[in-house]
C-alpha cells in the first residue's frame, strides 16, 4: 500500500510499514513544516493513505469536505505507545481494502471506520 506519514506520525510506524513492504513517504523527510492543507492535498494527488496522529485532519476532511484517498488517525496514549507500530501493521495487513476512501480511527483495542468523499 501507499502511505503518506504526517509529521505527527510516530517514526516507528513508518519504519514498521516500510519493513513490511509498504511504500511510505514521510512528510518529515520530504517537506518538513508543511501545513495540514498541503499534506492532505499531497496525499490526495499521490493517491496515498494519510497516516497521522493529528486530530485536526478530522476537521479538515469532514467539515470542509476535503477529498482524500483515506486517513488513518492513530490515537494511542503514552501507556500504549509500545504497541502502536505493531497494531498499525497488523491492521493494515488484515484490512488494507478497508482504508481507501475511509477515515479510520485506531485506538488500543478499538477501530472506527467512516466513509469519506474520495
Secondary structure, 3 states (H helix, E strand, C coil): CEEEECCCCCHHHHHHHHHCCCEEEEHHHHCCCCCHHHHHHHHHHCCCEEEECCCHHHHHHHHCCCCCCCEEEECCCHHHHHHHHHHHHHHHHHHHHHCCCEEEEEECCEEEEEECCC
